[in-house]
Amino acid sequence: MDYIVTTSPHTHGNNSVAAVMRQVLYALIPGALVSSWFFGWGVLINLVLASVTAFGAEAIMLRLRQRPVRPFLFDYSALVTACLLALALPPLVPWWMVVLATGFAIVFAKQLYGGLGNNPFNPAMVSYAVLLVSFPAEMSRWPSPADIAEHSPTFLDSFSFIFNEHSWDGSLDIAAFTGATPLDSVKTGLAQKLTLGDIQKQSLFSTWVAHGWQWVNLAFLVGGVWLLYKKIITWHIPVGMLSALVLLSSIFYFLDNSLYSSPLFHLFSGASMLGAFFIATDPVSAATSNKGRFIYAFGIGVFVYVIRTWGGYPDGIAFAVLLMNMAAPAIDNLTQPRLFGR
């Protein structure tokens, strides 16, 4: 009997790396615009600085590694890393910190591991953690939201603060319109033996979370829903991380609501939505099986709550993601689906 061997009827996806990265960039637009509305021109300036640095560092490293520049440069992975890092940084950090962090992310956390697909850690979070440990004062200096700020820096003032560390005409001091984030205010207030009720009487806090921050998180949530709709990501990581955050915060809030913040506060302050939909979902450094993704993300949510509540930093997204990046290979090994026939 003769057998005719033909090609298998493999399914083909429509998504290339560049197409996926473009969708991620589109989904970041609402959060970037709302962030710039509440926190000023520095958000957009940081985005430009980080993007230019990322393209430059990527091109140089590809040349040094004797790889073709154009195909890898225009898969937009470096641009996504730059945008995530720029949106996570305080809007008025000195320009050299943005350039240093972006270059470090591309060179050390991505290209030296072999480029896209080989990096074990999320490059943006590696750089963010390095800056947070090295320059804690600058990394905690956030502008007050525009709706409660006494002074809102103009574009020229923001540009001048970033490049010269003083306002355009010298009339504004950066301390006049910068301060702690809601998470930082809560942590500092509790350390001073204040109750949450006393802390939340500050002008920074609104009726349900905090001025500006809830709208930024909602904007990133909208972008995340877009990624789910376009099937760029699956629900396992966002739901896993946010469910852990809600579960732990609900338990402790129920035990003592004068010391522990509500689940709503944890969901819509800090970088919760940015972390759940854009950072933790990095396909290279995250777990790969559906069960593994949920476990991986649940662990991130647990670490975020622990660091926020008892750790030394107000928001634990970066450290939580990096810790679970280390655990991702083991999680994958334990959660791979059984092969057909076994």
PLY file of the C-alpha trace (Angstrom):
ply
format ascii 1.0
element vertex 342
property float x
property float y
property float z
element edge 341
property int vertex1
property int vertex2
end_header
0.00 0.00 0.00
1.31 3.42 -0.94
0.97 6.34 1.47
0.89 9.93 0.37
2.57 12.29 2.82
1.20 15.80 2.77
1.83 18.88 4.85
-0.04 19.06 8.12
-3.09 21.35 8.34
-1.48 23.65 10.85
-3.42 26.67 12.01
-1.82 30.02 11.42
-2.24 33.08 13.61
-2.52 36.57 12.28
-0.48 38.16 15.06
3.19 38.90 14.52
5.39 40.27 17.30
5.10 43.76 15.81
1.30 43.51 15.57
1.02 42.40 19.20
3.33 45.16 20.42
1.37 47.76 18.46
-1.84 46.66 20.18
-0.13 47.02 23.56
0.98 50.53 22.62
-2.55 51.44 21.54
-3.90 50.11 24.83
-1.46 52.29 26.79
-2.77 55.50 25.19
-5.76 56.09 27.54
-3.59 55.66 30.62
-0.85 57.90 29.21
-3.30 60.66 28.36
-5.07 60.56 31.73
-1.71 60.45 33.54
-0.52 63.53 31.66
-3.83 65.30 32.41
-3.43 64.83 36.17
0.36 64.84 36.54
1.48 67.21 33.83
3.67 67.41 30.76
6.44 65.43 32.41
4.64 62.19 31.56
4.83 62.91 27.83
8.40 64.22 28.04
9.47 61.02 29.81
7.75 58.94 27.13
9.71 60.70 24.38
13.01 60.48 26.26
12.58 56.80 27.03
11.48 55.93 23.49
14.43 57.65 21.83
16.85 56.04 24.29
15.32 52.59 23.79
15.59 52.75 20.00
19.17 53.99 20.22
20.29 51.39 22.75
18.56 48.58 20.86
20.19 49.58 17.55
23.66 49.82 19.09
23.35 46.43 20.81
22.05 44.75 17.66
25.01 46.12 15.72
27.44 44.90 18.38
25.80 41.47 18.36
25.92 41.44 14.53
22.17 41.08 14.23
20.01 42.77 11.57
18.81 46.05 13.02
15.61 46.87 11.17
13.57 43.66 11.79
14.30 43.64 15.52
14.05 47.39 15.95
10.63 47.53 14.34
9.09 44.69 16.30
8.36 47.54 18.79
9.32 45.47 21.84
11.90 48.09 22.87
9.27 50.81 22.51
6.85 48.91 24.75
9.57 48.54 27.40
10.32 52.26 27.17
6.67 53.28 27.50
6.01 50.99 30.48
9.07 52.33 32.26
8.26 55.97 31.46
4.68 55.59 32.74
5.92 54.00 35.96
8.46 56.74 36.72
7.55 60.00 38.49
6.93 62.62 35.78
9.57 65.10 36.92
12.58 62.86 37.55
15.82 64.22 36.06
16.34 63.34 32.41
19.47 61.30 33.08
17.50 58.91 35.28
15.07 58.17 32.44
17.93 57.66 29.98
19.93 55.55 32.46
16.97 53.35 33.33
15.88 52.81 29.73
19.40 52.03 28.56
19.87 49.60 31.45
16.59 47.85 30.61
17.52 47.36 26.95
21.22 46.57 27.33
21.46 44.59 30.57
17.96 43.19 31.14
17.20 42.33 27.51
20.02 42.25 24.95
22.74 40.71 27.12
20.41 37.77 27.71
20.03 37.29 23.97
17.26 39.70 23.07
13.50 39.32 22.97
12.36 35.88 24.06
15.43 35.10 26.17
15.19 37.55 29.06
14.12 35.84 32.32
13.09 39.12 33.99
10.80 41.93 32.90
13.27 44.56 31.60
11.19 47.58 32.61
10.80 46.31 36.18
14.49 45.49 36.49
15.35 49.11 35.72
12.57 50.47 37.90
13.80 48.42 40.87
17.39 49.61 40.30
16.26 53.25 40.34
14.03 52.73 43.38
16.89 51.26 45.40
19.50 53.74 44.13
17.52 57.01 44.13
14.64 56.65 46.63
14.14 60.40 47.13
13.73 61.19 43.43
11.50 58.14 42.91
9.06 59.27 45.59
8.65 62.83 44.24
5.31 62.81 42.41
3.47 65.99 41.33
0.22 66.68 43.12
-2.80 65.87 40.92
-3.85 68.86 38.83
-7.31 69.12 40.42
-5.88 69.80 43.90
-2.46 71.30 43.13
-1.83 74.91 44.10
0.68 75.24 41.27
0.61 73.27 38.04
3.85 73.44 36.03
3.56 74.53 32.41
5.28 72.66 29.59
8.30 74.97 29.84
8.46 74.52 33.61
8.22 70.73 33.29
10.89 70.68 30.60
13.14 72.88 32.70
12.65 70.81 35.86
13.53 67.62 34.00
16.65 69.02 32.32
17.78 71.74 34.76
15.99 70.84 38.01
14.44 74.29 38.36
11.47 76.08 36.80
11.69 78.05 33.56
11.89 81.46 35.23
13.10 80.31 38.64
9.87 81.32 40.38
8.70 77.79 41.28
10.27 75.34 43.67
9.65 71.70 42.82
8.71 71.02 46.44
5.74 73.39 46.06
3.79 70.98 43.85
5.26 67.55 44.52
4.59 65.15 47.34
3.87 61.59 48.33
1.56 59.22 46.50
-1.59 57.91 48.25
0.14 54.62 49.05
3.16 56.45 50.45
0.93 58.79 52.49
-0.90 55.84 54.02
2.33 54.01 54.87
3.90 57.12 56.41
0.76 58.02 58.35
0.36 54.54 59.81
4.03 54.58 60.85
3.23 57.79 62.76
0.41 55.93 64.61
-2.36 57.71 62.73
-5.53 55.89 61.76
-6.71 55.57 58.17
-9.56 57.95 58.98
-7.09 60.65 60.00
-4.85 60.02 56.99
-7.72 60.20 54.53
-8.68 63.68 55.71
-5.75 64.99 53.67
-6.61 66.81 50.46
-4.95 64.07 48.41
-7.74 61.63 49.16
-11.13 61.85 47.47
-14.44 60.28 48.41
-13.49 56.78 47.28
-9.75 56.46 46.54
-7.46 59.41 45.82
-7.51 62.40 43.49
-6.28 61.51 40.04
-5.04 58.03 40.82
-8.39 56.27 40.49
-8.91 57.77 37.02
-5.43 56.76 35.90
-6.08 53.19 37.02
-9.47 53.19 35.32
-7.82 54.33 32.10
-5.31 51.47 32.27
-8.20 49.13 33.01
-9.88 50.29 29.79
-6.66 49.56 27.91
-6.44 46.15 29.57
-9.98 45.27 28.53
-9.00 46.21 24.96
-6.10 43.74 25.12
-8.46 41.03 26.35
-10.95 41.85 23.58
-8.19 41.65 20.94
-6.95 38.39 22.53
-3.49 39.80 23.02
-3.58 38.58 26.63
-5.75 36.06 28.47
-7.73 36.70 31.63
-5.59 34.44 33.84
-2.87 36.92 34.85
-5.01 40.06 35.45
-7.65 38.09 37.33
-5.04 36.15 39.30
-3.16 39.23 40.47
-6.20 41.37 41.24
-8.07 38.55 42.97
-5.13 37.98 45.34
-4.99 41.71 46.05
-8.74 41.84 46.72
-8.74 38.69 48.85
-5.93 39.76 51.19
-7.05 43.37 51.47
-10.64 42.25 52.21
-9.51 39.93 55.01
-7.36 42.52 56.75
-9.82 45.36 56.13
-12.53 43.25 57.77
-10.26 42.57 60.76
-9.33 46.25 61.33
-10.43 48.97 58.91
-8.59 51.63 60.91
-5.20 50.13 59.99
-5.75 48.33 56.70
-6.94 49.97 53.48
-10.00 48.79 51.60
-9.86 46.51 48.53
-11.08 49.44 46.41
-8.13 51.55 47.53
-5.65 48.81 46.63
-7.23 48.25 43.23
-7.31 51.88 42.14
-4.17 53.40 43.61
-0.54 52.97 42.69
0.23 50.90 39.61
-2.32 48.14 40.21
-4.01 48.14 36.79
-0.82 48.94 34.88
0.82 46.03 36.66
-2.03 43.56 36.19
-2.70 44.15 32.49
0.60 45.40 31.06
3.55 44.42 33.27
2.71 41.02 34.74
1.42 39.84 31.36
4.84 40.04 29.69
4.79 36.79 27.70
8.54 36.19 27.95
9.09 36.39 31.71
5.68 35.10 32.86
4.45 31.53 33.19
3.05 29.99 30.01
0.32 27.46 30.88
-3.11 28.80 31.83
-2.98 27.27 35.30
0.59 28.47 35.68
-0.33 32.02 34.67
-3.00 32.20 37.35
-0.67 30.85 40.05
2.12 33.17 38.88
-0.17 36.20 38.97
-1.74 35.23 42.28
1.75 35.18 43.75
2.39 38.67 42.37
-0.81 39.92 44.03
0.22 38.39 47.35
3.68 39.97 47.22
2.22 43.35 46.21
-0.07 43.39 49.23
2.66 42.21 51.61
5.13 44.84 50.39
2.53 47.61 50.44
1.38 46.73 53.95
4.51 45.62 55.78
7.41 46.26 53.41
9.75 49.21 53.06
8.29 50.50 49.79
4.80 51.96 49.22
4.07 50.03 46.02
5.45 46.56 45.43
4.65 45.90 41.78
8.24 45.83 40.52
9.63 43.61 43.26
6.61 41.30 43.19
6.92 40.80 39.42
10.67 40.14 39.62
10.24 37.64 42.46
7.62 35.72 40.50
9.75 35.92 37.32
12.24 33.77 39.21
9.49 31.30 40.10
7.96 31.15 36.59
10.12 28.25 35.28
9.26 26.09 38.30
5.58 26.96 37.99
5.65 26.02 34.31
7.34 22.73 35.11
4.64 21.84 37.65
1.60 23.02 35.69
2.18 21.85 32.13
-0.92 20.02 30.83
-0.64 16.28 30.48
0.34 15.05 27.04
-2.39 13.44 24.95
-2.53 9.69 25.55
-0.92 9.77 29.00
0 1
1 2
2 3
3 4
4 5
5 6
6 7
7 8
8 9
9 10
10 11
11 12
12 13
13 14
14 15
15 16
16 17
17 18
18 19
19 20
20 21
21 22
22 23
23 24
24 25
25 26
26 27
27 28
28 29
29 30
30 31
31 32
32 33
33 34
34 35
35 36
36 37
37 38
38 39
39 40
40 41
41 42
42 43
43 44
44 45
45 46
46 47
47 48
48 49
49 50
50 51
51 52
52 53
53 54
54 55
55 56
56 57
57 58
58 59
59 60
60 61
61 62
62 63
63 64
64 65
65 66
66 67
67 68
68 69
69 70
70 71
71 72
72 73
73 74
74 75
75 76
76 77
77 78
78 79
79 80
80 81
81 82
82 83
83 84
84 85
85 86
86 87
87 88
88 89
89 90
90 91
91 92
92 93
93 94
94 95
95 96
96 97
97 98
98 99
99 100
100 101
101 102
102 103
103 104
104 105
105 106
106 107
107 108
108 109
109 110
110 111
111 112
112 113
113 114
114 115
115 116
116 117
117 118
118 119
119 120
120 121
121 122
122 123
123 124
124 125
125 126
126 127
127 128
128 129
129 130
130 131
131 132
132 133
133 134
134 135
135 136
136 137
137 138
138 139
139 140
140 141
141 142
142 143
143 144
144 145
145 146
146 147
147 148
148 149
149 150
150 151
151 152
152 153
153 154
154 155
155 156
156 157
157 158
158 159
159 160
160 161
161 162
162 163
163 164
164 165
165 166
166 167
167 168
168 169
169 170
170 171
171 172
172 173
173 174
174 175
175 176
176 177
177 178
178 179
179 180
180 181
181 182
182 183
183 184
184 185
185 186
186 187
187 188
188 189
189 190
190 191
191 192
192 193
193 194
194 195
195 196
196 197
197 198
198 199
199 200
200 201
201 202
202 203
203 204
204 205
205 206
206 207
207 208
208 209
209 210
210 211
211 212
212 213
213 214
214 215
215 216
216 217
217 218
218 219
219 220
220 221
221 222
222 223
223 224
224 225
225 226
226 227
227 228
228 229
229 230
230 231
231 232
232 233
233 234
234 235
235 236
236 237
237 238
238 239
239 240
240 241
241 242
242 243
243 244
244 245
245 246
246 247
247 248
248 249
249 250
250 251
251 252
252 253
253 254
254 255
255 256
256 257
257 258
258 259
259 260
260 261
261 262
262 263
263 264
264 265
265 266
266 267
267 268
268 269
269 270
270 271
271 272
272 273
273 274
274 275
275 276
276 277
277 278
278 279
279 280
280 281
281 282
282 283
283 284
284 285
285 286
286 287
287 288
288 289
289 290
290 291
291 292
292 293
293 294
294 295
295 296
296 297
297 298
298 299
299 300
300 301
301 302
302 303
303 304
304 305
305 306
306 307
307 308
308 309
309 310
310 311
311 312
312 313
313 314
314 315
315 316
316 317
317 318
318 319
319 320
320 321
321 322
322 323
323 324
324 325
325 326
326 327
327 328
328 329
329 330
330 331
331 332
332 333
333 334
334 335
335 336
336 337
337 338
338 339
339 340
340 341
